[in-house]
Amino acid sequence: MFKVTELVHLVADADPATSTSLAARLHEVAASRARSVLAKPTLPGGINGGDLMVHLHFDDESHWRAVEAEIAAVFRVPEVGHVDSVAYTGVATPARGDGPPTVYRTLLVAVDDSVDPAVVERFEAETRAMPHYIHTIGASQLSRVHESGGSARWTHVWEQEYANVGGLLGPYMTHPYHWAHIDRWFDPERGPRIVTRLCHSFCAIYGTTISPPPAPSPIRIGPHSP
């Protein structure tokens, strides 16, 4: 499964309806190739989070390449200042609970190129372990980025789902595991800072987003078909 996430940043004087019109256009362009399409306005409280979050699932990279230029053209309008984007693959960690998620959060991270690979792997391991300690995290996925664009050379994307926004802004952000293990990678006053830039963004969803719906079964026509 090939995934693309884009955070669309509008210019300061853009019409508030711009996000809605861009999302509708994106659905038209991507629907023929993507397994699933999410294009929603971001919720308040992000950091460099943009105004519109786009999250696309493709069966493979070739499906993305077939619509990549058309999608880029959607955002090539005066109302869009810039787009932070990542393309990646990976394996999702399923949610522990059964409740449907209502919030999707993504964190784009730029790790300094000079960092020892063993340190990067420790950062990755500690990030992947967060759901074991912070139980408001539903499904999650940490991935290395294959291709990035925008305001930094993004190296990782960390996705999570939550039953509600309180689970992100409360227990996730304030949990002791977050402060003791994760914050040190971001804050030079707390440890060996390796992250040079980030985008923290989240939006409302209806049902799971990190894992796409299964592909429809082919219709079989034969002598015993109804």
C-alpha positions in Angstrom: 0.0 0.0 0.0 1.4 3.4 -1.1 0.3 6.4 0.9 0.5 10.2 0.4 -0.2 12.9 2.9 -0.3 16.6 2.0 -0.8 19.6 4.3 -2.1 22.5 2.2 -1.3 26.0 3.6 -3.5 28.8 2.3 -2.4 32.4 2.0 -3.4 34.7 4.7 -6.3 36.4 2.8 -7.7 33.3 1.2 -11.5 32.9 1.2 -12.6 30.5 4.1 -14.5 28.4 1.5 -11.3 27.7 -0.4 -10.6 24.5 1.6 -14.0 23.1 0.7 -13.7 23.8 -3.0 -10.1 22.3 -3.1 -11.3 19.2 -1.3 -14.1 18.7 -3.7 -11.8 19.1 -6.7 -9.3 16.7 -5.2 -11.9 14.0 -4.7 -12.8 14.3 -8.4 -9.2 13.9 -9.5 -8.0 11.2 -7.1 -11.1 9.0 -6.9 -10.3 7.0 -10.1 -6.9 5.8 -8.8 -7.0 6.0 -5.0 -8.3 3.3 -2.7 -9.4 6.0 -0.3 -9.4 9.8 -0.2 -9.5 12.0 2.8 -9.5 15.8 2.3 -10.7 17.7 5.4 -10.0 21.1 7.0 -7.6 20.9 9.8 -8.7 21.5 13.4 -7.3 24.3 15.5 -4.3 23.7 17.7 -1.8 22.4 15.1 1.8 23.5 14.6 2.6 24.3 10.9 -0.4 22.1 10.3 -1.9 23.9 7.3 -5.5 24.5 6.5 -6.5 21.4 4.5 -5.3 17.8 5.2 -5.1 15.4 2.4 -4.5 11.7 3.0 -4.5 9.2 0.1 -4.2 5.4 -0.2 -3.1 3.7 -3.4 -2.7 0.0 -4.2 0.8 0.8 -5.4 3.1 3.7 -6.4 2.1 3.5 -10.1 -1.5 4.5 -9.2 -0.1 7.6 -7.4 2.1 8.5 -10.3 -0.8 8.3 -12.7 -2.6 11.2 -10.9 0.3 13.0 -9.2 0.5 15.8 -11.8 -3.3 16.4 -11.8 -3.3 16.6 -8.0 -0.4 19.1 -8.0 -2.4 21.2 -10.5 -5.4 21.3 -8.1 -3.2 23.2 -5.6 -1.5 25.4 -8.1 -3.8 28.3 -7.5 -3.2 31.8 -5.9 -5.0 30.8 -2.7 -2.4 28.1 -1.9 0.8 29.3 -0.3 2.7 26.0 -0.1 2.1 22.3 0.4 4.1 20.0 2.8 3.9 16.5 1.4 5.2 13.0 2.1 4.9 9.7 0.2 5.6 6.5 2.1 4.8 2.9 2.8 4.5 1.0 6.0 2.5 -1.3 8.3 -0.2 0.0 10.6 -0.5 -1.0 14.3 -4.1 -1.9 14.9 -6.2 -0.1 17.6 -6.6 -1.8 20.9 -10.1 -0.6 21.5 -13.3 -1.1 19.5 -14.6 2.4 19.4 -14.7 4.2 16.0 -12.1 7.0 15.7 -13.2 10.6 15.1 -9.8 12.3 14.9 -6.8 11.6 12.6 -3.5 13.1 13.5 -0.3 13.3 11.5 3.2 14.5 12.5 5.7 15.2 9.8 9.2 15.1 11.1 12.6 16.2 9.7 15.5 14.4 11.3 19.0 16.0 10.9 21.0 14.2 8.2 24.1 14.0 10.4 22.4 11.9 13.2 23.9 8.5 13.8 21.6 5.8 12.2 21.6 3.9 15.5 20.2 7.0 17.3 17.5 7.4 14.6 16.5 3.7 15.1 16.2 4.4 18.9 13.9 7.4 18.2 11.8 5.2 15.9 11.5 2.4 18.4 10.5 4.8 21.2 7.9 6.4 19.0 6.4 3.1 17.9 6.1 2.1 21.6 3.9 5.0 22.5 0.6 3.1 22.1 1.8 0.6 24.7 1.8 3.4 27.3 -0.7 5.9 26.0 -3.9 4.1 25.7 -5.9 6.9 24.0 -3.9 6.2 20.8 -6.0 4.0 18.5 -4.5 2.7 15.2 -1.0 4.2 14.5 1.8 4.0 12.0 5.4 5.3 11.9 7.0 5.4 8.5 10.2 6.5 6.9 9.4 8.9 4.0 10.3 7.9 0.5 9.7 11.3 -1.1 8.9 14.7 0.4 8.2 18.3 -0.5 7.4 21.7 1.0 9.2 23.5 3.8 11.6 20.8 4.8 13.1 17.5 3.8 10.7 15.3 5.8 12.1 12.0 7.0 9.3 10.4 9.0 5.5 10.5 9.3 3.8 9.5 12.5 0.1 8.9 12.2 -2.5 8.1 14.9 -6.3 7.8 15.3 -8.2 8.9 18.4 -11.8 8.4 19.7 -11.9 12.1 20.3 -9.7 15.2 20.2 -9.3 15.1 24.0 -7.4 11.9 23.7 -4.8 13.7 21.6 -4.6 17.1 23.3 -4.9 15.6 26.8 -3.4 12.1 27.6 -1.1 11.9 24.5 0.5 15.3 25.0 0.8 15.2 28.8 1.7 11.5 29.4 4.9 10.8 31.3 6.2 8.6 28.5 5.8 11.4 26.1 7.8 13.9 28.3 10.4 11.4 29.4 11.2 9.6 26.1 9.8 11.5 23.1 10.2 15.1 24.0 14.0 14.8 24.3 14.3 14.2 20.5 12.6 17.6 19.8 13.7 19.9 22.6 17.4 20.7 23.0 16.9 21.6 26.7 15.6 18.1 27.5 18.0 15.8 25.6 19.8 15.0 22.3 17.6 17.0 19.9 17.6 15.4 16.4 14.4 16.9 14.9 15.0 20.1 13.0 11.4 20.8 11.9 7.9 19.4 12.3 4.3 19.7 11.2 1.6 18.7 13.7 -1.9 18.5 12.2 -5.2 16.8 12.8 -8.7 16.7 11.4 -12.1 15.1 12.0 -12.8 11.7 10.5 -15.6 9.2 10.3 -14.1 5.7 10.8 -10.6 4.4 10.3 -8.2 6.3 8.1 -4.8 4.8 8.6 -5.8 1.4 7.2 -7.9 1.7 4.0 -11.0 -0.3 3.2 -10.3 -3.7 1.5 -10.5 -3.8 -2.3 -13.9 -4.9 -3.6 -14.1 -8.5 -4.6 -14.3 -9.1 -8.3 -17.7 -10.1 -9.7 -17.6 -13.7 -10.9 -19.9 -14.7 -13.7 -20.4 -18.5 -14.3 -22.9 -21.2 -14.7 -23.8 -21.1 -11.0 -24.1 -17.4 -10.6 -27.6 -16.1 -9.6 
